[in-house]
């Protein structure tokens, strides 16, 4: 008897364990751990993951697996084990842990079908229903809903006339193309070619092609090559001289691009010193975490490339993570240029099909290197030699929904299994990582100067309050305006950085102070000028812009704040001759637009690149000599203990875009709080001093890296229910943890209502709490079992967003 333990695709507390199923004889040799299977569960069929095979089960009566969904496991042994680790550390359901490791295309899609029960004829159905089943005795559930006949169907099902079937479908199809190949030996082809009548000129040309190239060729290429039509080829297939077959091809997002091969560059003295410990760890198969701390433009990428070269020569594989926004064509060029077709790229700009194909290349061992955003950390390699995380301080490495993992933790866990090194690279490391390096938990490697010994750009901080006092009401300081004009004359390029999105943040009445808020969420609506609309970025609510204030009927209701569109308008007024490329959420929404805009800028088709966060990193253009930051402090005032750190990191990263090559660079930072240490120190790019100052503040207020955090968020559509539940939870936590833990709450979340659900939270700060995981699990179990009450409890261990 062969039995498979299966984790089923039902994310609830009661089903968060393996269920045993019998393996039918015909699948006995086929089914292995790590495969997806379709199993009966209650009244329906669903997808599940096989986690182990065994000979016996405690249960007497087992249902059978319906069929496997894969020919080979989609999760290898190591990833199955990693699923357990994810479940423990992020407190998520096991099914979420497995699904997060697969491309979206492999997540199942369920379709519901209603069909006639066995032995029931059409006549048994009432006449309004007969037409729906007359074709093939089946009806799609979506059509049933559209036609409003669900209650009729329910009555017939209760009588036993109809039954409901659930069909599991994959979201993606493999891409097939038609290929033509010779069906007879070469000699026979030649003979047949001679026999063809004179008027069959095209058929002769097609056969001649195969005499010259005796292999399979894609139909569309063949037709183009010999200038024939598909029907000519079909005629030859009909005569059994050629055969047609469907062959699978990869969707290659880069198929129309050629990458120039690059050679390793000679290393500077600093780079040589930094790479030696990494190469030693590779040679001795040691698991070690390196923090590569190098100023912007110090040549971290070259160290990554040469370390990977070493790994490939050993026959092993490499994963490189870069933040989503710096997965620019430049980054892809660097890796594809060095390693060619050995590289797979995974990022959100690809279609589901393209992602799936890249993933399959990895699974089939056709590539050795993966470059991708956060989820690429789960690439199904089986012989990892190195994992690299570039810009390791980026908050996008933390996933904000279940499972709430941090890619850095997953990387370190996987690297332990393969005993290989991890490199974390950054010009502004996160405080947690830098503190670990100071404590010798991580091995610190430094690159203190830029590649060509270029000085870091000169930074000037401009107090916008002074500008206002002196009568300058524009969003550009006089100094920035002069410098932009100067760059235009010299034909050099500038980058203008705006620290937010949307045309302007909110609409406010200047008479009574009324601000337009979302009716479902306690947060102000964002103004979008393109379609004159107010939008909520949490629940999607939309409204029009009022002409007069709804509170006091004053006409002085205006929008406040600056968005990229507004900056573009003003630039057009004061520098009409400047050519501007704007990069923000609106202009880069279409596939490939990000790439096109950057290419235009590189080719000198614009003088000024204006953008939000997405232009802060990874850009390396020789002609950029000026960077202007229009609003340095928008992030400083968020309710987030990491606000100063994020501001410092962002300003340093943006400044690093200037003067990376022969021409020296200058940076202008405009701010309303020039005295804040994160703005001041970003001006001098003094990370060490910033680190010391920020660490003192973190220590005083009990924040990481001195304490760990866990955040419990409770939500419900009734305010009283939320407050009561949160109080209960806080009291329970207080009882179970030691006095050293700091427990804050219950308190309303910084955004107290989203989508008409009230939100309360409890923040736990702790150093060592052996009971914590167990306590948090108990709380989750308690509230996940009780789904009827409508209470939702979510727990984020090591949260990055406290909103």
C-alpha positions in Angstrom: 0.0 0.0 0.0 1.4 3.4 -1.0 0.2 6.4 0.8 0.9 10.1 0.1 0.7 12.8 2.7 -0.7 15.9 1.1 -1.0 19.6 2.2 -4.3 20.8 0.6 -5.0 24.2 -0.9 -7.4 25.3 1.9 -5.9 28.0 4.1 -7.6 27.5 7.4 -6.5 26.5 10.9 -8.3 23.1 10.7 -6.7 22.0 7.4 -3.2 23.2 8.2 -1.7 19.7 8.4 -1.0 16.8 6.0 -3.9 14.6 4.9 -3.3 11.0 3.8 -4.4 9.7 0.4 -4.1 6.4 -1.3 -2.0 6.4 -4.5 -3.9 4.4 -7.2 -1.9 1.7 -9.0 -1.4 3.6 -12.2 0.4 6.5 -10.4 2.3 4.3 -8.0 5.7 4.8 -9.6 5.0 8.4 -10.7 4.1 10.3 -7.6 7.0 11.8 -5.5 7.3 14.3 -2.7 7.2 17.9 -4.0 4.7 17.2 -6.8 1.3 18.9 -7.1 -1.7 16.5 -7.2 -5.5 16.8 -7.5 -7.3 15.3 -4.5 -10.9 15.0 -3.4 -11.6 17.2 -0.3 -15.1 17.3 1.0 -17.4 17.7 -2.0 -14.8 19.2 -4.3 -11.5 18.5 -6.0 -8.6 20.7 -5.1 -4.8 21.0 -5.6 -2.4 19.8 -2.9 1.4 19.3 -2.4 2.7 15.8 -1.7 5.1 16.2 1.3 6.0 12.5 1.9 5.3 9.0 0.9 4.6 6.2 3.5 3.5 2.7 3.8 0.8 3.0 6.4 -1.7 5.5 7.9 -3.5 5.7 11.2 -6.8 6.1 9.3 -8.6 3.0 8.1 -10.5 4.5 5.1 -8.5 6.6 2.7 -9.7 8.4 -0.4 -7.6 8.1 -3.6 -5.5 10.8 -5.3 -7.3 11.7 -8.5 -4.3 12.6 -10.6 -0.8 14.2 -10.5 -0.4 17.7 -12.0 3.3 17.4 -12.6 5.6 15.0 -14.3 8.5 15.9 -11.9 8.4 17.5 -8.5 8.0 21.3 -8.5 9.6 21.6 -5.0 12.8 19.7 -4.3 13.7 18.2 -0.8 15.4 21.3 0.4 12.5 23.6 -0.6 10.0 21.3 1.2 12.1 21.6 4.3 12.3 25.3 3.8 8.5 25.4 3.8 8.5 24.0 7.4 11.0 26.7 8.4 8.9 29.5 6.8 5.8 28.2 8.6 7.6 28.3 12.0 9.3 31.7 11.6 6.5 33.7 9.9 3.6 31.8 11.6 1.8 31.2 8.3 -0.2 28.3 6.9 1.9 25.6 5.3 0.0 25.9 2.0 1.1 29.6 1.8 4.7 28.6 2.4 4.7 26.2 -0.6 2.8 28.5 -2.9 5.1 31.5 -2.4 8.0 29.4 -3.8 6.3 28.8 -7.1 5.6 31.2 -10.0 2.0 32.6 -10.1 1.3 30.5 -13.2 1.5 27.3 -11.1 -1.1 28.5 -8.6 -4.3 26.6 -9.4 -7.4 28.1 -10.8 -10.7 26.4 -9.9 -13.6 26.2 -12.2 -17.1 25.0 -11.1 -19.2 22.9 -13.6 -22.8 21.8 -13.2 -23.7 18.7 -15.1 -26.5 16.2 -15.5 -26.2 13.4 -12.9 -25.5 9.9 -14.3 -28.5 8.3 -15.9 -30.6 11.5 -15.8 -32.1 12.7 -19.1 -32.9 16.2 -20.2 -36.6 15.6 -19.9 -36.2 15.3 -16.1 -35.3 19.0 -15.9 -37.8 21.8 -15.8 -38.1 23.5 -19.3 -36.3 26.8 -18.4 -33.2 24.8 -17.7 -33.2 22.4 -20.6 -31.7 24.8 -23.1 -28.6 25.3 -20.9 -27.8 21.6 -20.8 -28.9 20.6 -24.4 -25.4 21.0 -25.9 -23.2 18.6 -23.9 -25.0 18.2 -20.6 -22.7 20.7 -18.9 -23.0 24.3 -17.7 -20.2 26.6 -16.5 -20.9 28.1 -13.1 -20.0 31.6 -14.4 -22.8 31.3 -17.0 -25.2 30.1 -14.3 -24.5 33.2 -12.3 -24.8 35.5 -15.4 -28.2 34.0 -16.2 -29.5 34.1 -12.7 -30.5 30.5 -12.5 -28.6 29.4 -9.4 -31.6 28.8 -7.2 -33.2 26.7 -9.9 -30.1 24.6 -10.2 -29.9 24.2 -6.4 -33.5 22.7 -6.4 -32.6 20.3 -9.1 -29.3 19.3 -7.4 -31.3 18.6 -4.2 -33.5 16.2 -6.2 -30.4 14.4 -7.5 -30.9 15.5 -11.1 -27.7 17.6 -11.3 -24.3 17.5 -9.7 -21.5 20.1 -9.2 -18.0 19.3 -10.3 -14.9 21.3 -9.5 -12.2 21.3 -12.1 -8.6 22.3 -11.3 -6.9 24.2 -14.1 -3.5 25.6 -14.5 -3.3 29.3 -15.1 -0.7 29.0 -17.8 -0.2 27.0 -21.0 3.2 26.0 -22.3 3.9 27.9 -25.4 3.8 25.6 -28.4 5.0 26.3 -32.0 4.5 24.2 -35.1 7.7 22.5 -36.3 8.2 20.7 -39.6 10.6 17.8 -40.0 11.5 15.3 -42.8 9.3 12.2 -42.5 11.4 10.0 -44.9 15.2 9.4 -45.2 17.3 11.9 -47.1 17.7 9.7 -50.2 13.9 9.3 -50.5 13.4 13.0 -50.2 15.8 13.6 -53.1 14.0 11.0 -55.2 10.5 12.5 -54.4 11.9 16.0 -55.3 12.9 14.8 -58.8 9.5 13.2 -59.3 7.5 16.4 -58.6 5.9 17.9 -61.8 7.3 21.1 -63.1 4.4 23.3 -62.0 5.0 22.2 -58.3 7.9 24.8 -58.0 7.1 25.8 -54.4 6.9 22.2 -53.2 10.3 21.6 -54.8 11.8 24.6 -53.0 10.5 23.4 -49.6 11.9 19.9 -50.2 15.2 21.3 -51.3 15.4 23.2 -48.1 15.2 19.9 -46.2 17.7 18.3 -48.5 20.1 21.0 -47.5 19.2 21.2 -43.8 18.0 17.8 -42.7 16.5 18.9 -39.3 13.3 20.1 -37.8 12.5 23.8 -38.4 9.8 26.1 -37.1 6.9 26.5 -39.6 6.9 30.3 -39.7 10.7 30.4 -40.2 10.5 27.8 -43.0 7.7 29.7 -44.8 9.7 33.0 -44.6 12.9 31.3 -45.7 11.7 29.7 -48.9 8.9 32.3 -49.5 6.2 29.6 -49.6 2.7 29.4 -48.0 1.6 27.2 -45.1 -0.7 25.3 -47.5 2.3 24.3 -49.7 3.9 22.7 -46.6 0.6 21.1 -45.6 0.4 19.4 -49.0 3.8 17.8 -48.5 2.7 16.7 -45.0 -0.4 15.2 -46.6 1.9 13.2 -48.9 3.8 11.9 -45.8 7.1 13.4 -47.0 7.2 15.9 -44.1 5.8 15.6 -40.6 4.3 18.4 -38.5 4.7 18.4 -34.7 4.1 20.9 -31.9 7.2 21.7 -30.0 7.5 23.7 -26.8 9.3 27.0 -26.9 10.3 29.4 -24.2 8.8 32.9 -24.1 12.0 34.9 -24.0 11.5 38.5 -22.8 14.9 39.3 -24.2 14.7 37.5 -27.5 15.0 40.7 -29.6 18.0 41.9 -27.7 21.6 40.9 -28.2 23.9 41.3 -25.2 27.5 42.3 -25.9 29.8 39.9 -24.1 31.9 41.6 -21.4 35.2 40.5 -19.8 36.1 40.7 -16.1 37.6 44.1 -15.2 40.9 44.4 -13.4 40.1 44.9 -9.7 41.2 47.9 -7.7 43.3 47.4 -4.6 40.2 47.8 -2.4 38.2 45.3 -4.5 41.0 42.8 -4.3 41.2 43.0 -0.5 37.4 42.7 -0.3 37.1 39.7 -2.7 39.8 37.5 -1.0 37.6 36.3 2.0 34.7 35.6 -0.3 36.9 33.4 -2.6 38.3 31.6 0.4 34.8 30.8 1.7 33.9 29.5 -1.8 37.0 27.3 -1.9 36.4 25.8 1.5 32.6 25.5 1.1 32.0 27.7 4.2 28.8 29.2 5.2 29.6 32.8 6.0 27.6 36.1 5.7 29.6 39.0 4.3 28.4 42.6 4.5 29.9 44.4 1.5 29.8 48.1 2.6 30.9 50.3 -0.3 30.1 53.9 -1.2 28.0 54.5 -4.3 30.0 53.8 -7.5 32.7 51.8 -5.6 32.4 48.7 -7.9 30.3 46.2 -5.8 28.8 44.7 -9.0 32.2 43.6 -10.3 32.9 41.8 -7.0 29.5 40.0 -7.4 30.3 39.1 -11.1 33.8 37.7 -10.3 32.5 35.7 -7.3 29.7 34.2 -9.5 32.3 33.3 -12.2 34.2 31.3 -9.5 30.9 29.5 -8.5 30.0 28.6 -12.1 33.5 27.2 -12.7 32.9 24.9 -9.6 29.8 23.7 -11.4 27.5 25.4 -8.8 24.7 28.0 -9.1 24.1 31.5 -7.9 21.1 33.6 -6.9 21.3 37.5 -7.1 18.6 39.6 -5.6 18.2 43.2 -6.5 15.3 45.5 -5.5 12.4 45.5 -7.9 13.0 49.1 -8.9 16.7 48.7 -9.7 16.1 45.7 -11.9 16.8 48.1 -14.7 17.9 47.0 -18.2 21.4 48.1 -17.1 21.5 45.5 -14.3 20.2 42.8 -16.7 22.9 43.9 -19.3 25.7 43.5 -16.8 24.8 39.9 -15.9 23.6 38.8 -19.4 26.7 40.4 -20.9 29.0 38.4 -18.6 27.2 35.1 -18.4 25.0 35.1 -21.6 22.3 32.4 -21.7 23.3 31.0 -18.3 21.2 33.8 -16.7 17.4 33.7 -16.0 15.7 36.9 -15.0 12.6 37.1 -12.8 10.8 40.4 -12.2 7.4 41.9 -12.1 7.6 43.4 -15.6 7.3 39.9 -17.1 4.0 38.2 -18.0 3.0 35.2 -16.0 4.0 33.0 -19.0 7.4 34.6 -19.3 8.0 34.1 -15.5 6.9 30.5 -15.7 9.3 29.8 -18.6 12.3 31.5 -16.8 11.4 29.4 -13.7 11.4 26.2 -15.8 14.8 27.0 -17.2 16.1 27.0 -13.6 14.2 23.8 -12.8 15.7 22.1 -15.8 19.2 23.1 -14.9 19.5 25.1 -18.2 20.8 28.2 -16.4 23.3 28.7 -13.6 22.4 32.2 -12.4 19.1 33.8 -11.4 18.8 37.6 -11.2 15.5 38.7 -9.7 13.5 40.6 -7.1 12.4 39.2 -3.7 10.7 35.9 -4.8 13.7 34.8 -6.8 15.2 33.7 -3.5 13.1 30.5 -3.9 14.7 29.6 -7.3 14.6 25.8 -7.5 18.4 25.3 -7.7 19.8 22.2 -6.0 23.5 23.0 -5.9 23.8 26.6 -4.7 27.2 28.1 -4.4 26.5 31.7 -3.5 23.6 34.1 -2.7 24.0 37.8 -3.2 21.6 40.5 -2.0 22.3 43.9 -3.5 21.0 47.1 -1.7 20.3 44.8 1.2 18.8 47.7 3.2 15.8 47.9 0.8 12.4 47.4 2.5 11.0 45.7 -0.6 12.9 42.5 0.5 10.2 42.1 3.1 6.9 40.6 2.0 3.9 42.3 3.5 1.3 39.5 3.1 1.4 35.9 4.2 4.1 34.4 4.5 5.7 37.6 5.8 9.3 36.6 5.2 12.4 38.7 4.7 14.5 37.6 1.7 17.7 38.1 3.7 16.6 35.5 6.4 15.5 33.0 3.7 18.9 33.5 1.9 20.8 32.8 5.1 18.7 29.7 5.9 19.2 28.3 2.4 22.9 29.1 2.4 23.3 27.1 5.7 21.8 24.0 3.9 24.3 24.3 1.0 27.1 25.6 3.3 27.9 28.5 0.9 28.5 32.2 1.5 25.9 35.1 1.4 27.0 38.6 0.3 24.8 41.5 1.5 25.9 44.7 -0.4 24.9 48.3 0.3 26.3 51.9 0.4 23.9 52.5 3.4 23.5 49.1 5.2 20.4 48.7 7.4 21.2 49.3 11.0 20.5 45.7 11.9 23.1 44.4 9.4 25.7 46.9 10.3 25.3 46.2 14.0 25.7 42.5 13.3 28.9 43.2 11.4 30.2 45.3 14.3 29.5 42.3 16.6 31.4 40.0 14.1 28.2 38.0 13.4 28.7 39.1 9.8 32.1 39.6 8.2 32.5 43.3 7.2 34.1 44.1 3.9 34.6 47.7 2.9 35.0 49.6 -0.3 35.6 53.2 0.9 36.3 55.0 -2.4 34.8 55.2 -5.9 36.2 53.0 -8.7 38.1 55.7 -10.7 38.9 57.6 -7.5 36.4 60.2 -8.4 35.4 62.3 -5.4 31.8 61.8 -4.1 29.6 64.7 -5.5 29.5 68.0 -3.6 26.3 68.3 -1.8 24.5 71.6 -0.9 21.5 71.7 1.5 19.1 74.5 0.8 16.6 75.7 3.5 13.3 76.3 1.7 12.0 78.4 4.6 14.6 81.0 3.8 13.5 80.9 0.1 9.9 81.6 1.2 10.9 84.4 3.5 12.8 86.0 0.6 9.7 85.9 -1.6 10.5 82.8 -3.8 7.2 80.9 -3.9 8.4 78.4 -6.6 9.2 74.8 -5.8 12.7 75.4 -7.1 15.3 77.2 -5.0 17.1 80.0 -6.9 20.4 78.0 -6.7 18.8 74.8 -8.2 17.2 76.9 -11.0 20.6 78.5 -11.9 22.3 75.1 -11.9 19.7 73.6 -14.1 20.1 76.4 -16.6 23.9 76.0 -16.4 23.6 72.3 -17.2 21.3 73.0 -20.2 24.0 75.4 -21.6 26.8 72.8 -21.1 24.6 70.1 -22.6 24.9 67.9 -19.5 22.1 65.9 -17.9 20.3 66.4 -14.6 18.1 64.2 -12.4 15.3 65.7 -10.3 14.0 63.5 -7.6 10.6 63.9 -5.9 10.0 61.8 -2.8 6.4 60.7 -3.5 3.8 59.9 -6.1 0.5 61.4 -7.4 0.0 65.0 -8.7 -0.5 66.5 -5.3 -1.2 64.9 -2.0 -4.5 66.2 -0.7 -7.3 68.7 -1.0 -7.8 71.1 1.8 -10.0 74.1 2.5 -7.9 77.2 3.3 -10.7 78.8 5.3 -11.8 76.0 7.7 -9.0 73.5 7.3 -11.4 70.7 6.1 -9.4 67.8 4.3 -11.2 65.4 2.0 -10.9 61.9 3.5 -11.9 58.4 2.2 -15.3 57.4 3.6 -14.1 53.8 4.1 -10.6 54.4 5.4 -9.3 57.1 7.8 -6.8 58.6 5.4 -6.8 61.6 3.1 -7.7 61.1 -0.6 -4.9 61.6 -3.1 -5.5 64.1 -6.0 -4.8 62.8 -9.5 -4.8 65.5 -12.1 -5.0 63.5 -15.3 -8.7 62.7 -14.8 -9.4 65.3 -12.1 -10.1 62.6 -9.5 -9.6 61.9 -5.8 -8.4 58.4 -5.1 -7.9 56.3 -2.0 -4.6 54.3 -2.3 -5.9 51.7 0.2 -9.4 50.6 -0.9 -9.6 52.1 -4.4 -12.5 54.5 -3.5 -12.8 57.3 -6.2 -14.5 60.7 -6.0 -14.6 64.0 -7.9 -12.8 67.2 -6.8 -15.3 69.5 -5.0 -15.7 73.1 -6.3 -16.6 74.5 -2.8 -15.8 73.2 0.7 -18.5 70.6 1.8 -18.1 72.0 5.4 -18.1 75.8 5.1 -19.0 76.3 1.4 -15.8 78.4 0.9 -14.4 78.5 -2.6 -10.9 78.4 -1.3 -10.6 74.6 -1.5 -7.2 73.8 -3.1 -4.9 70.9 -3.4 -1.6 70.9 -1.5 1.7 69.1 -2.0 3.6 68.5 -5.2 3.5 65.6 -7.6 5.7 64.9 -10.6 3.1 66.2 -13.0 3.0 69.6 -11.2 6.8 69.8 -11.2 6.8 69.0 -14.9 4.3 71.9 -15.5 6.4 74.3 -13.5 9.6 73.3 -15.3 7.9 73.9 -18.6 7.1 77.4 -17.5 10.6 78.4 -16.2 12.8 76.3 -18.6 10.7 76.0 -21.8 13.7 74.8 -23.8 14.4 71.8 -21.5 13.5 68.3 -22.8 12.0 66.3 -19.8 11.4 62.6 -19.3 9.1 61.9 -16.4 9.2 58.5 -14.6 6.5 57.7 -12.1 3.7 55.2 -11.5 1.6 56.8 -14.3 4.3 56.8 -17.0 5.8 53.4 -16.4 2.6 51.4 -16.1 2.9 49.8 -19.5 5.1 46.8 -20.2 8.6 47.9 -21.3 8.0 51.6 -20.7 10.5 51.8 -17.9 13.2 50.4 -20.2 12.2 52.7 -23.1 12.3 55.9 -21.0 15.7 55.1 -19.6 17.1 54.2 -23.0 15.9 57.6 -24.3 17.6 59.3 -21.5 20.8 57.4 -22.0 20.7 58.3 -25.7 20.6 62.0 -24.8 17.0 62.5 -26.0 16.3 64.6 -22.8 18.1 67.0 -20.5 16.2 66.3 -17.3 15.0 63.0 -15.8 12.3 63.7 -13.3 11.0 60.9 -11.1 10.0 59.3 -7.9 11.7 56.4 -5.9 12.3 54.4 -9.1 15.1 56.6 -10.3 17.0 56.6 -7.0 19.0 53.4 -7.6 21.1 51.5 -10.0 21.3 54.2 -12.7 24.8 54.8 -14.0 24.9 57.4 -16.8 28.2 59.2 -17.6 26.5 62.5 -18.5 24.6 63.1 -15.2 26.3 65.9 -13.4 23.5 67.4 -11.3 21.0 65.8 -8.9 18.3 67.9 -7.3 16.2 66.5 -4.5 13.0 68.6 -4.4 11.5 67.4 -1.1 14.0 65.7 1.2 11.7 65.5 4.2 8.4 64.0 3.2 9.3 60.7 4.7 10.7 62.1 8.0 7.3 62.8 9.4 5.8 59.3 8.9 4.8 57.4 12.1 7.7 55.0 11.6 10.8 54.5 13.8 12.8 53.9 10.6 11.9 57.2 9.0 15.3 58.9 9.6 17.1 55.8 8.4 15.0 55.6 5.2 15.5 59.3 4.5 19.3 59.1 5.0 19.5 56.0 2.7 17.4 57.5 0.0 19.2 60.8 -0.1 22.6 59.0 -0.2 21.4 56.7 -3.0 20.1 59.6 -5.1 23.2 61.7 -4.6 25.2 58.7 -5.7 23.8 59.0 -9.2 25.8 62.1 -9.9 29.4 62.4 -11.3 30.1 58.6 -11.5 32.4 59.0 -14.5 34.8 61.7 -15.9 32.6 64.7 -15.2 32.4 65.9 -11.5 28.9 65.9 -9.9 26.9 68.3 -7.7 23.8 67.6 -5.6 21.2 70.1 -4.3 19.0 69.0 -1.5 15.9 71.2 -0.8 14.4 70.8 2.6 12.2 72.4 5.3 14.1 70.7 8.1 17.8 71.2 7.2 18.9 70.8 10.8 17.7 67.2 11.0 20.7 64.9 11.4 19.6 62.5 8.6 19.5 65.3 6.1 22.7 66.9 7.3 24.7 63.6 7.3 23.3 62.6 3.9 24.8 65.8 2.7 28.3 64.7 3.8 27.5 61.0 3.0 28.8 60.1 6.5 27.2 56.8 7.2 29.4 56.0 10.2 28.3 59.1 12.0 24.7 58.6 11.1 25.0 55.0 12.4 26.3 56.2 15.8 23.6 58.9 16.2 20.7 56.7 15.1 21.8 53.8 17.3 21.7 56.1 20.4 18.1 57.0 19.6 17.2 53.3 18.9 18.7 52.2 22.2 16.9 54.9 24.2 13.5 54.0 22.7 13.9 50.2 22.7 13.9 49.7 18.9 15.9 47.3 16.7 18.7 46.4 16.5 18.6 46.5 20.3 15.2 44.9 20.6 13.2 42.6 18.3 9.7 43.6 17.4 6.4 41.7 16.8 3.2 43.5 15.7 -0.3 42.1 16.3 -3.0 43.8 14.2 -6.7 43.2 14.9 -9.5 44.3 12.6 -13.3 44.1 12.5 -16.2 46.2 11.2 -17.4 46.9 14.7 -15.1 49.2 16.8 -16.1 47.7 20.1 -15.3 44.2 19.0 -11.8 45.3 17.9 -11.1 47.0 21.2 -12.3 44.2 23.3 -10.4 41.5 21.4 -7.2 43.6 21.4 -7.5 44.1 25.1 -7.9 40.3 25.7 -4.9 39.6 23.5 -2.7 42.2 25.2 -3.6 40.8 28.7 -2.8 37.3 27.5 0.6 38.3 26.1 1.4 40.2 29.4 0.8 37.0 31.4 2.9 34.8 29.2 6.0 37.0 28.6 8.7 38.1 31.0 8.9 41.6 32.6 11.8 42.5 30.2 9.4 42.6 27.3 7.8 46.0 26.5 4.2 45.6 25.4 2.5 48.6 23.9 -1.2 48.7 23.3 -4.0 48.2 22.7 -3.8 51.3 20.5 -5.5 52.4 17.3 -3.3 51.7 14.2 -1.8 54.8 12.5 -4.4 54.2 9.8 -7.3 53.4 12.1 -9.7 52.2 9.4 -9.2 50.6 6.0 -12.1 49.4 3.9 -14.6 50.0 6.7 -12.7 47.7 9.1 -11.4 49.3 12.3 -7.8 48.4 13.1 -6.1 48.1 16.5 -2.7 46.9 17.3 -0.3 45.7 20.0 3.5 46.1 19.6 5.9 43.8 21.5 9.5 44.8 21.9 11.7 42.0 23.3 15.2 40.6 23.6 14.9 37.0 24.5 11.5 35.5 25.0 11.5 31.7 24.7 7.7 31.6 25.1 6.9 34.2 22.5 6.4 32.0 19.4 4.2 29.6 21.3 2.2 32.5 22.7 1.7 34.1 19.3 0.7 30.7 17.8 -1.9 30.2 20.5 -3.4 33.6 19.7 -3.6 32.9 16.0 -5.0 29.4 16.6 -7.7 30.8 18.8 -8.9 33.4 16.3 -8.3 31.4 13.1 -10.6 28.7 14.5 -13.4 31.2 15.2 -13.9 32.5 11.6 -17.6 33.3 12.2 -17.1 36.3 14.4 -15.5 38.3 11.5 -12.4 39.2 13.6 -9.1 39.1 11.7 -5.8 38.8 13.6 -2.5 39.1 11.8 0.9 38.9 13.3 4.1 40.3 11.7 7.3 39.1 13.3 9.9 41.8 12.5 7.5 44.2 10.9 8.8 46.8 8.4 5.6 48.8 8.1 4.0 49.8 11.3 1.0 51.5 9.7 
